[in-house]
């Protein structure tokens, strides 16, 4: 079987790694105009549940473990607990990952932009095509994949070089219904940005983020802020995430399948596990069933607890935690996968510890 993987992010590289274990002929395409493995935006560098991904905690580009998330708002004095979370330099992690897979036999075509014509050509010559090309995947129009705008998070973000000695730990604060962040990578480098369920006016959102960051003596240039739309559970119909096109079975993974967490917007672990499953399973039908079974509880939790969080906003939750002392830990409280985990998450949120 010939396998093509479109996208050199976490989902694509996980798919390529698993495909190499099963098949000899695997080709990785970058599917992007940007330099391969170089993220253009300022998010995706807080890796949750690292032990459940192919990334080694001692690997180059894994910068530090973070056990707490500092809250920058006035509503709460304590920090949010984190478990198995690491700050990474995604460029380095992905570049080394690609090099490792090339040594193991992966063929790469990282220069060519994948448009609809090239996608058809790939589907003519390959048996399995794994589309890991992001929230607006190459196959979107070709496979007639519909969007559900209710289940998407908008973001603005950038990378910043200046002194971050005053921000030694990753920090977040209230921004509209979601949060803004300062994710410190080193003493002079960080990623900064904000996400919300709706950015009604992009200029106003940039102004608000500038003001929030200025309060912490972090200055940004508006023109450097990159806009993005991050899909989460419900944004893509799982049945549409595995289709036949020309000679190939096409499977969407990661952001292309809309697997991000709707409460936090994070999704690197989900990207890795979906990439692995898409390469490992023997048919489109089995991949769709895997998506449904793997995310049944997560989707239910996201469309109940997550919906409440989206309506009330992070600021309200911060006030609630301060008053009640509720014990919320990421990712356990925001991304449960089993009924037992979901019940514990609800209990942690609802139970006062003061």
N, C-alpha and C positions, 0 to 999 in steps of 0.2 A: 504493500500500500504506500502511495506517495502522499505526504502530508505537508501542507503549507500553513504557516502561522503568520498572520498579519498583525504586527504590533510588537514592539520590543519593550513593553512595560512588564509589570509583575505578572499579569495574566498571561501574556504572550510567552514570556520566558518559562513560566511554570508549565504551560502547554508544550513548549518545545522540549523541555527537559523530560517530561513524561513520554512524549512521542518517541524520543530517541531511545528509550528503554524498550520500545515495542517494534519500532520500524527503522529501517536503514536509511530511507530516503526522506529526510526532513529538511525543509527550507524555511528560514525566517526572513520575512520582509519587514522593513521598518514601518511602512505605510504612513510616513510623515515627512513634511518638508524640513522639519527641524533636524539638527544633527542628532544622530541616533543616541539614545540613552540620556539626552540632555533635557530635563524637564524645563518647560518655558514658564510655568506658573510657580506659585509659592506654596503649594500644598502637596500632600503625599509624602511627607518626610517624617511622619510619626507612625511607626510601624507597630500596630497592635498585634497581640498574640504571636509574637515572633516565633515561638517554639512550634507553632502550627504551620509555619511557612518553610520553604526550602532555604531560607537565609540563615546563615550561622551567626550567632551572637558575637563570635570572635572574628568574623570576616571583615575585610577592609571596607570602609564606608559605614559600618555600624558604629556610631559615635559614642553613645552612652545610653544607659538604662535610665528611664524616668519613672519614679514611683509615686510622684504627686504632680498634679496639675494645678498651678497657682491660679486663683480666681482674682481678677483685677477689678471687679465691681465693688460697690459699697454695700451690697446686700448680704455678703457672706464673708466671714473672717477666716474660715478654715479652708484648706485645700482639698481638691478632689483626689481620691486615691486611684492609682493605676496599677495594673498587674500585667507583667510580661510585655511591657511597652518600651520601645527603643526609639531614640532619635537617630535618623540615618541621613547620609548624603546619598540621595537616590541615584545621582549620576554615576557615582563610583560603584555602588552596589550593582547597578544594571550593567555597566561596562564590564566589570569583572565576571559577572554571570554569563554574559555573551561570550567572553573569551574562554571561559571554562567549557561551555557547550561546544564551541568551535573545536576545541581540543578533543572533544569526545565524538566529533563527526558531524556536527551541525553545519549545514551549508547556509550562507547568509547572502542576502541581496538587500543591503541597507541604504542604498543610494536612490533607488527608483521610487518615485511617488506612485502610490497605487490609486488610480482613478477607476471609474466604472468599466472602461474598456480593458484595462489591465486585470481587473477583478474577473471579468468573463474569461480572459485568457488563462488565468490561474485555475479557474474552475473547470476549464477544458482539460488541463494537463494533470490535475491532482485529484485524488480520491476523497480526501478529507481536507477541508479548509476551515481553520479556526480563526475567527475574526475577533481579534483583541485590539481593535483600532480605536477604542475610546468611546465616549458618550454619543458621538455622532459617527457611527461606524461606516466603513466603506460600503458595506452591504445594505445600508439603511433603505435607500430608495429602490435598489434592485429587488430586495426581498419584501418591499412594501411593509416595512416595520412601522407601526403607529406609535406615537408618543402620547403619554398621559401627563400633561403639564402640571397636574396637581402633585405628582410625585417626582419632583425635581428640586434640587437646591442650587441656587445661583451663588457664584463666588467672585471675588476680586482679590488678587494676591500678587505678591512680588517677592524678589530676593533682595536682601539689604546687607550692605557692608558698612559697618560702623562699630563703635564700641558697644558691646552688649554685656559689659561687666555688671551692670545693675540688674540684669535679667538672666541670672544663672540657670533658671529652670524654665521649662515650657509653661506659658501662661495664656489664659483665655479670659475674655470679659464679654459683657452683654453687647450684642449688636442686633438691632431690630428684634426678630424672634429667635435668632440663633446667637452666634458668637463671633468675636474677632480673636486673633491669636498672635502671639510672638513666640515662635518656635526657635529657640537659640541653638545653633549648631556648634558654635565656638565663641571665643571671646570677642570676635569681630564680625561674625556672620550669623544671619538668621533669616528665616522666612516669615513674612507677615501677611495678614490678609483677613478676610471676613467671609462668612457664609450666611445666607438667610433663605427662607423659603420663597421670598419674593423680593426682588430689588426693583421697586416701582419706577425709580429714576436712577440711571447709572451715575450721573453726575452728582446727585444728592448722596448716593451711597459712598462715592469716593470722598466727598467732603466730610461725611460723618466718620469714615475710617481715618482720614487725616487728623480730625479732631481727637478721636479716641487715642491714636498713637502719639500725638503731640503731648497728651497728658502724661505720657511716660517717656517724654523726651526722645521719641523715635520719629524722625522726619522721613517722609516718602515723597517721591515725585509722581504726580497723578498719571503722567504719560507712561510710567513703568508698570502700572497696575494692569494685570491681565484678567480678562473676564472669562468665566467658564460656567457651564451648566452641568451639574453632577447628578446623574440619575440615581434613584434608589428603588427599593422593592415596590413593584407596581407600575414603574415607568415603562418597562417592557413586558409584553405578554410572553410568558415562558414558552408557550406553544410556538411563538414566532422565533424563538431563539435557536431553533434547529430546523433547517429546511434543506430541500434539494435544489440545486441550481446547476444546470447543464449536466456535467458528469460527476459533480462532487456533492458530498454532504457538507453543509455549511453550519457551523455551530458558533454562536456568540458567547463570549465569556467576559467576566469583569464588568467594566463600565458599559460595554456594548450590550450586555444582557441586563443592565440596570440593577446591579446587585449591591450597591452601597447601602450603608446603614442610614435610615432616614432621620435618626435622632442626632447623630454626630456628623454624618457625611463621610465617615471613614470607610474604607473598603479594601485595603491591601490584602488582608487575610482572605477575604471572599474572592478577590481576584485570583489568588494563588490556587485556591481549592477548585474553583470553576475551571481554570485552565487545565489543571491536572485531570479532572473528570472528563472534560471534552476530549482529551487525547486518549484517555484510558478506555472509555466505554465503546462498545462495538456498534452502536447504532444511534441515530438521531432520537428514536423513541426512548431508548434507555437514558439518553442525556436529559431529555425533557422530564422524564420521571425522576431522575436524580435532582434536578432543579426544584421540582415540586416538593419532594420529600425532604430535601435538605433545608429548604427555606420555609416550610409550612408554619412552624412555630415562630420563626423570626418574622415572617410576614404578618402573622396574626398579632404578634407583640407590637410590631411597628405600626400597624393600622389601628391599634387601640391606645396603648401607652404612648407610642410615638406621636399619634394624632393629638393627644392631649398636650404633649410637650410642644408640638408645633403651634397649637392654638394659644397656650399660655405663655410660651417663650422661656428661654433659659433664665432670664432675670427673675421671673416668678418662681421658678424651681429653686433658684439660689436662695430667695427669701424663705421658701418653705424649708429648705435644708437647714438654714440658720435657726429658724424658730423651733423645728422639731428635732434637729440633730440626726436626721435620717442618714443612713450609711449607704452612700452610693459609690460604687467602684466601677471604673471602666477597664475592660469591656463587659464585665459580668452583669452589670445592671442595665446595660443598654443593648446588648446583643446576645440574648439567650437563644440556644438552639434546640433545647429539649424541654418537655413540659416541666421537669424538675427544676431546670435552670430558670425557666420563666416564673415559676411560683416563688423561687428564692429571690429573684430580682424584684418582683412586686412586693414581697415581704420586706426587703431591704429598704425600698423606697418609702413604704407606708409605715415602717416601724420607727418610732422615736427612740433615740439612744441617750437622750439627756435624762 
